[in-house]
């Protein structure tokens, strides 16, 4: 993602990837996240632009386009938009993924989904 955004003239910076359960709970309490975030599973990352942070709509438009091109889900189209958010799990698989108690089960589901998705090189 960083390389693809750089090719478009943006300096994308990952600001939030993996979250601990405590971090997710704090974000949920503040209203800036959810307790069962996909960040807990390493399946999501938030990006902003170096220098402009959250304030450049052109950056987020490009981020959404690149996420889609890579087969990722972009949070900018949600009912409550989360423009920096990109995730590697389709929304309709989230409940199933979150309900799995063992990492091996989650890994198998992720492999199944990734096997159906061709990711372009250079992402």
HELIX and SHEET records of a PDB file:
HELIX    1   1 UNK A    2  UNK A    7  1                                   6    
HELIX    2   2 UNK A   21  UNK A   30  1                                  10    
HELIX    3   3 UNK A   38  UNK A   41  5                                   4    
HELIX    4   4 UNK A   57  UNK A   69  1                                  13    
HELIX    5   5 UNK A   75  UNK A   77  5                                   3    
HELIX    6   6 UNK A   91  UNK A   93  5                                   3    
HELIX    7   7 UNK A   94  UNK A   99  1                                   6    
HELIX    8   8 UNK A  103  UNK A  115  1                                  13    
SHEET    1   A 4 UNK A  12  UNK A  16  0                                        
SHEET    2   A 4 UNK A  44  UNK A  49 -1                                        
SHEET    3   A 4 UNK A  85  UNK A  87 -1                                        
SHEET    4   A 4 UNK A  73  UNK A  74 -1                                        
END                                                                             
